[in-house]
Amino acid sequence: MNRFTLILSGLVIISLVGCLGGESWPTAEADEPLKQSQGALTTCLSSSDCGTNEACTQGGHCVDITGQVSATEALQADFDQLETPVGLGVPYQLPPNARLKIDDVDGDGIGLKISTKIILDGNGAAFIVDNGIIGLRIQDSSQWSSVRDLSFITSNADEVHDGIGLDVRAHGLRLDNLFFNRMGTGVRAFTFVDGERANLNIQQWSRLVFSRCHQYAINMSGGDANAGLLSGIEVVAGNGIRDNSFLGNTHLAPSINSTTQDSITLGSNAGASTVLGAYTESNAPDMRSASFHDLHIGGNAIDRLDSPGDRIGRHASSLRFRHPSGLRVRIPGAAHAPFAMNHQSENEWWYLRYFDHPAWRIWAFSYRNQGEHTVYRWTGGEHEEGPARYQPGEPLDNSSNSDESEDDSNGNGGGPPPHARRPQRDSGGSDSSTTPDEPDEYFEETEAPHHEAEPIEDDYFFWEAMEID
C-alpha cells in the first residue's frame, strides 16, 4: 500500500466519524426565525419572530399590539413565569406604545393577575379592558410592587363601562403616571373582596389621571386601607374620590372637575384623613367629610366643604383644641358664636355670642348656644378676684351695611361681623343663608365626659343670669 492510498483511507475514516458522531453541518433551515406554537401562544426571541402587528413580550410570547386580538393569555403567561424577586420586584416592560386587549379568558371576571413582586413599566402602553371585568389585579403576595406609565381604557367610548381598571389587593403598592378613561371605577382598594381580607395599608399613589369613570375614580374602603399618600390626583368628569378607609389617608393637591356626586368624600366617622391644597371647579360637588378628626388645609374649596372636622384657609377656618387636662376650645364656636369652650369637669359647652335682642344687644356667654331669653356675663365687678368685666360694644346700628370691613377701628363696633358660613343650596339651585337660634349642629354629644380631678383655683369664673323680658 503506497502513501497515497493511506492518505485517502484516513480521509474516508475522518469523514465517516464526522457524519456518525459529530454535529451536522448548517442548513438553510437554521437561518429561519425561531417561532414555535404552544397551544394558543407563539414563543419568540424578538419581534422579528412574530407576525404583522405583533411584538415579542419580555417573557418571549408574540402578542397583538393593535388591541384587536386578545393579549391576555400571552401576558398572563409572562407574569406566571416571573423570576423570584430579590428586592422590591422583578422588572418587567410591556411593548412600547402598544394597545393590548385584556379580556376574561377563564370566566372569573378578571383579566390579568400578578402574584409576584413586580416593577411593571407600561412603556406608554394601554390596556383595552373589556366591559364588566377587572383589567388588572395586584394580589396580596405582591406587596410594595410598582406600576407606572400605563393606561386603562375602554374599546368602545359610547358604551357605559361597569368594570374596574386596577384592583389593589397588595400592601404598599406604588402607582405612578397612570391614566384611566371611561372605566366604571378606575382604582379600587377594598380590605374585603369576595369574603377575603387583604392588608392594603400604606398605599403610595401619584400623578393619576381619571377621565369619565362614572362610578368612582378611586374607591377605597375598609379597616386595612389606611395611612396612604395620594398625590397629584386629577379627576375630570365622571365621579370623584371616595375614601371610606377606617383611619384615613393623606390626599395631597387633588384636582376635581365636573364630577357628578362626589368630589372628595371621606366617609369614616373615625378617620383622621388630611386633605392638603384641594382644588375643585365650581361645577364639582362640595367636598364632604364625616369625622371630627379630619383636617383640610388650603386649596380653593375650603368654603365648599361639609365637615365637622378642622379646616384652615379662605377666611372659612374652623379649629378645635384640646388641652391635656381635657379643656376643649372651638373657634368659631357655632353659627352665632366666635368662641366655645368646655371645661373638663362638665359635659356642656359655653358659647361666646352676640345677642341681638330689642332689650339687650350684648356680647355674652350662652349655655349650649341656647337661651334666647337668658344670657350669662362676666361678673368681675362683684368678684374682684375674678377676671375683669367684659365690656359689651355699643348697640347695633341696624342701618349699617352687613358687608362692612372686618376692621372695627372705625368705631362702629358692637355687633358681630357677618357670618362667613358657606351658603346652602336649596332644591331650586339658589343660595340662601340662615342662622337659626338652635343647638349647635356640631355639638359633641357622643364624646364621653371628662372627669379628671383638677384643683379649683381661687380665680375661677363667676356667672350671673340676666332675665330678659
C-alpha positions in Angstrom: 0.0 0.0 0.0 1.5 3.3 -1.1 1.4 6.6 0.7 -1.4 7.9 -1.5 -3.7 5.0 -0.5 -3.0 5.6 3.2 -3.9 9.3 3.0 -7.1 8.6 1.1 -8.2 5.9 3.6 -7.6 8.3 6.5 -9.8 11.0 4.9 -12.6 8.5 4.4 -12.4 7.4 8.1 -12.5 11.0 9.3 -15.4 11.7 7.1 -17.4 8.7 8.4 -16.7 9.7 12.1 -17.9 13.3 11.4 -21.2 12.0 9.9 -21.9 9.5 12.6 -20.9 11.1 15.9 -20.4 14.9 15.4 -22.6 18.0 14.8 -24.3 18.2 11.5 -23.4 20.9 9.0 -25.5 24.1 9.0 -28.5 24.0 6.7 -30.8 26.6 5.2 -33.4 25.8 7.9 -31.1 27.1 10.7 -31.5 30.6 9.3 -35.3 30.6 9.7 -36.8 32.7 12.7 -37.4 30.7 15.9 -41.2 30.6 16.1 -42.9 27.7 18.0 -46.5 27.3 18.9 -47.5 26.3 22.4 -51.3 25.9 22.2 -52.7 29.3 21.5 -49.4 31.0 22.3 -46.4 31.6 20.0 -42.9 31.9 21.5 -40.3 34.2 20.2 -36.8 35.6 20.8 -37.5 39.0 19.1 -40.4 40.8 17.4 -39.0 39.7 14.1 -40.1 36.2 15.0 -43.7 37.4 15.3 -46.3 38.3 12.7 -47.6 41.6 11.4 -48.9 43.9 14.1 -47.3 41.7 16.8 -44.5 42.2 19.2 -42.4 39.8 21.3 -43.0 40.3 25.0 -40.3 40.3 27.7 -41.3 36.7 28.5 -41.0 35.5 24.9 -44.5 35.4 23.6 -45.9 37.0 20.5 -48.7 39.4 21.3 -51.0 41.6 19.2 -50.3 45.3 19.7 -53.4 46.8 17.9 -56.0 46.0 20.6 -57.9 43.8 18.1 -56.8 40.4 19.3 -56.6 39.3 23.0 -53.2 39.8 24.7 -54.4 38.3 27.9 -53.0 34.7 27.7 -49.6 35.9 26.4 -49.2 38.5 29.2 -50.5 36.1 31.9 -48.0 33.5 30.8 -45.2 36.1 31.2 -46.4 37.1 34.7 -46.8 33.5 35.8 -43.1 32.7 35.0 -41.5 35.8 36.6 -38.3 35.1 38.4 -38.2 35.2 42.2 -37.6 38.9 43.2 -34.5 39.8 45.2 -35.8 43.2 46.2 -38.9 45.3 45.6 -39.9 43.5 42.4 -38.9 41.9 39.1 -38.5 44.5 36.4 -41.0 43.9 33.5 -41.6 46.1 30.5 -44.6 46.0 28.2 -44.1 46.5 24.5 -43.8 50.3 24.0 -46.9 52.3 22.9 -48.9 49.1 22.4 -52.7 48.6 22.6 -53.2 45.4 24.5 -56.7 43.9 24.6 -57.5 42.5 28.0 -60.4 40.1 28.3 -61.7 37.4 30.7 -60.4 34.1 29.2 -61.2 31.8 32.2 -64.5 33.2 33.3 -63.5 34.5 36.8 -64.2 38.2 35.9 -60.6 39.2 36.0 -58.3 39.8 33.0 -54.7 39.8 34.4 -53.4 38.8 37.9 -50.0 39.5 39.2 -48.9 37.4 42.2 -45.2 38.2 42.3 -43.5 41.4 43.4 -43.1 43.4 40.2 -41.8 46.7 38.8 -44.3 46.9 35.9 -43.3 49.6 33.3 -46.1 50.2 30.9 -43.8 52.0 28.4 -46.7 54.1 27.3 -48.9 51.1 26.5 -52.6 50.9 27.1 -54.8 48.0 28.4 -58.0 47.9 26.4 -60.3 46.4 29.1 -63.4 44.5 28.1 -66.6 45.8 29.7 -67.7 44.4 33.1 -64.3 42.9 34.2 -61.3 43.8 36.3 -58.5 44.7 34.0 -55.5 44.1 36.3 -55.5 42.7 39.9 -52.3 43.1 42.0 -52.5 40.2 44.5 -51.7 40.4 48.2 -48.4 38.5 47.6 -47.1 41.4 45.5 -46.7 43.9 48.3 -44.5 47.0 47.5 -44.9 46.4 43.8 -44.8 49.3 41.3 -47.0 50.1 38.3 -46.2 53.1 36.1 -46.6 54.7 32.7 -49.7 52.7 31.8 -53.3 53.5 30.6 -56.6 51.6 31.2 -59.2 52.5 28.6 -62.3 51.0 27.0 -62.6 49.7 23.5 -66.0 51.5 22.9 -66.2 55.1 24.0 -70.0 55.0 23.6 -70.5 52.1 25.9 -71.1 52.5 29.6 -68.3 50.5 31.3 -69.0 48.8 34.5 -65.7 47.2 35.1 -62.6 48.2 37.2 -59.3 49.2 35.7 -56.9 48.3 38.6 -57.9 46.3 41.6 -55.5 46.7 44.5 -55.1 43.7 46.9 -51.5 44.3 48.0 -49.9 46.3 50.8 -47.8 49.4 49.9 -48.5 49.4 46.2 -46.7 52.2 44.3 -48.7 53.7 41.4 -47.3 56.5 39.2 -48.3 58.2 36.0 -51.4 56.1 35.2 -54.4 57.1 33.0 -57.9 55.7 33.4 -60.5 56.6 30.8 -64.2 55.6 30.9 -63.9 52.8 33.4 -66.7 52.0 35.8 -64.2 52.5 38.6 -60.6 53.5 37.9 -58.8 52.1 41.0 -60.5 50.0 43.8 -58.8 49.2 47.1 -61.2 47.3 49.4 -60.0 45.4 52.5 -62.6 42.7 51.9 -63.4 41.3 48.4 -65.4 38.2 48.0 -65.0 37.4 51.7 -61.2 37.5 51.6 -59.3 40.1 53.6 -56.1 41.9 52.5 -53.8 44.4 54.0 -53.9 47.5 51.8 -52.3 50.0 54.2 -49.5 52.4 53.2 -50.5 52.9 49.5 -48.3 55.4 47.6 -50.1 56.8 44.5 -49.1 59.8 42.5 -49.9 61.5 39.2 -53.0 59.5 38.4 -55.5 60.9 35.8 -59.1 59.8 35.7 -61.5 60.7 32.8 -65.2 59.9 32.9 -65.0 57.0 35.3 -68.7 57.1 36.1 -68.8 55.0 39.3 -65.7 56.3 41.1 -62.3 57.5 40.0 -60.9 56.0 43.3 -62.9 53.9 45.7 -61.1 52.9 49.0 -62.8 51.1 51.9 -62.1 49.0 55.0 -60.1 48.6 58.2 -56.8 48.0 56.4 -56.8 50.7 53.7 -55.2 53.4 55.8 -52.1 55.6 56.1 -51.6 56.0 52.4 -50.4 59.1 50.4 -52.3 60.1 47.3 -50.6 62.9 45.5 -51.5 64.9 42.4 -54.7 63.1 41.5 -56.7 64.6 38.7 -60.3 63.8 38.1 -62.2 65.1 35.0 -65.9 64.3 34.7 -67.4 61.0 35.8 -67.4 60.7 39.6 -64.7 61.6 42.1 -62.8 60.1 45.1 -64.4 58.1 47.8 -62.2 57.3 50.8 -64.0 55.2 53.3 -60.9 53.8 55.0 -61.3 53.3 58.7 -58.4 55.5 59.9 -57.9 57.7 56.8 -55.3 58.7 54.3 -53.5 61.8 53.1 -54.6 63.5 49.9 -52.1 66.0 48.5 -53.3 68.6 45.9 -56.1 66.7 44.2 -57.9 68.4 41.4 -61.6 67.7 40.7 -63.5 68.9 37.7 -67.1 68.3 36.6 -67.9 65.2 38.7 -71.4 64.0 39.4 -71.9 63.0 43.1 -68.5 63.2 44.8 -65.5 65.4 44.6 -63.6 64.1 47.6 -65.8 62.2 50.1 -64.2 60.9 53.4 -66.8 58.5 54.7 -65.4 57.2 58.0 -66.6 58.9 61.2 -63.5 57.5 63.0 -60.9 58.6 60.4 -58.2 61.2 60.6 -57.6 62.0 57.0 -55.7 65.1 55.8 -56.6 66.9 52.6 -54.0 69.5 51.6 -54.4 72.0 48.8 -57.5 70.5 47.2 -58.7 72.3 44.0 -62.3 71.8 42.8 -64.1 73.5 40.0 -67.3 75.2 40.8 -69.2 72.6 38.7 -68.0 69.8 41.1 -69.9 68.8 44.2 -68.9 70.1 47.7 -66.2 68.1 49.5 -67.6 66.0 52.3 -66.1 64.6 55.4 -67.7 62.6 58.3 -65.1 62.7 61.0 -64.4 65.3 63.7 -60.7 64.3 63.3 -60.3 65.1 59.6 -58.2 68.1 58.6 -58.5 70.2 55.4 -55.8 72.8 54.7 -55.7 75.3 51.9 -56.9 75.0 48.4 -59.8 76.8 46.8 -62.7 74.7 48.2 -62.4 75.1 52.0 -65.6 77.3 51.9 -67.3 74.5 49.9 -66.6 71.8 52.5 -69.3 69.9 54.5 -67.4 68.6 57.5 -67.3 68.8 61.3 -63.5 68.5 61.2 -60.8 71.2 61.3 -60.1 73.4 58.3 -57.8 76.3 57.5 -58.0 78.7 54.6 -60.0 81.2 52.6 -61.4 83.0 55.6 -63.5 79.9 56.4 -61.3 78.3 59.0 -62.6 76.2 61.9 -60.3 74.8 64.5 -60.6 72.7 67.7 -58.1 72.5 70.5 -57.8 70.1 73.4 -55.5 70.7 76.4 -54.0 67.6 78.0 -56.1 68.4 81.1 -59.3 67.9 79.0 -60.2 71.5 78.4 -61.6 72.0 74.9 -61.9 75.1 72.8 -63.5 75.7 69.4 -63.0 78.7 67.1 -65.6 79.6 65.8 -67.9 78.0 68.3 -71.0 77.9 66.1 -73.1 80.0 63.7 -73.7 82.7 66.3 -70.5 82.2 68.4 -66.9 83.1 67.6 -65.7 81.1 70.5 -66.8 78.0 72.5 -65.2 76.1 75.4 -65.8 73.0 77.5 -64.3 72.5 80.9 -63.1 69.0 81.8 -65.4 68.8 84.9 -68.6 69.2 82.9 -70.0 67.8 79.7 -71.5 71.0 78.3 -70.3 73.8 76.1 -70.3 77.5 76.7 -70.5 79.9 73.7 -69.4 83.5 73.5 -72.0 85.0 71.2 -73.9 88.2 70.4 -77.5 88.6 71.5 -79.4 90.9 69.2 -82.5 91.4 71.3 -84.6 94.5 71.4 -84.0 94.8 75.1 -80.4 93.7 75.1 -77.7 94.0 72.5 -74.8 92.4 74.2 -71.9 90.0 73.9 -72.3 87.3 76.5 -71.9 83.6 77.1 -74.7 81.1 76.3 -75.3 77.6 77.6 -75.0 75.2 74.7 -75.7 78.1 72.4 -79.3 78.3 73.6 -81.2 80.7 75.8 -82.9 83.2 73.7 -84.2 85.0 76.9 -81.2 84.3 79.2 -77.6 85.4 78.8 -74.6 85.0 81.1 -72.0 87.6 81.5 -68.7 88.2 83.3 -69.2 89.4 86.9 -65.7 90.6 87.7 -67.1 93.8 89.2 -68.8 91.8 92.0 -65.9 89.4 92.4 -62.7 91.4 92.4 -60.5 88.3 92.3 -62.2 87.1 89.1 -61.5 88.3 85.6 -62.2 91.9 84.5 -65.7 92.7 83.4 -66.3 92.1 79.7 -67.4 95.4 78.2 -70.1 94.9 75.5 -70.0 97.1 72.5 -72.4 99.8 71.6 -75.9 98.8 70.4 -76.1 97.6 66.8 -76.5 100.2 64.1 -79.3 98.4 62.2 -78.9 100.8 59.3 -75.3 99.7 58.7 -74.3 97.6 55.8 -73.6 94.0 56.8 -70.7 93.8 54.3 -68.5 96.4 56.2 -64.9 95.6 56.6 -63.8 93.3 59.4 -61.7 96.1 60.8 -63.7 97.6 63.7 -61.4 100.6 64.2 -64.0 102.8 62.6 -66.0 102.9 65.8 -68.9 101.1 64.5 -68.4 98.2 66.9 -71.0 96.5 69.0 -72.3 93.9 66.5 -70.6 90.8 65.2 -69.1 90.7 61.7 -71.3 89.0 59.1 -71.1 85.2 59.5 -69.0 83.6 56.7 -70.7 80.3 56.7 -71.0 78.7 53.3 -74.3 79.4 51.7 -76.6 76.3 51.5 -78.1 75.4 48.1 -81.8 74.8 48.2 -83.6 72.4 45.9 -84.1 75.2 43.3 -80.4 75.8 42.9 -80.4 79.2 44.6 -78.2 80.2 47.6 -79.7 81.0 50.9 -78.1 81.7 54.3 -79.8 81.1 57.7 -78.6 81.3 61.2 -81.4 79.9 63.4 -81.4 80.0 67.2 -81.0 76.3 67.8 -78.4 73.9 69.4 -75.1 73.7 67.7 -75.3 71.1 64.9 -71.7 70.0 65.7 -72.2 69.6 69.5 -70.1 66.7 70.5 -72.8 64.8 72.3 -71.3 61.5 71.5 -68.0 62.2 73.3 -67.6 60.9 76.8 -67.4 63.5 79.6 -64.0 64.0 81.2 -63.9 63.7 85.0 -60.2 64.1 85.8 -59.8 65.5 89.3 -58.4 69.1 88.9 -57.8 71.6 91.7 -60.2 74.6 91.6 -58.3 77.8 91.5 -59.4 80.9 93.5 -59.9 82.9 90.3 -62.4 80.6 88.6 -65.2 82.2 86.6 -68.4 83.5 88.2 -71.7 83.9 86.3 -75.0 85.6 86.9 -78.2 85.1 85.0 -79.9 88.1 83.4 -83.5 87.6 82.6 -84.7 89.5 79.5 -88.3 90.4 79.3 
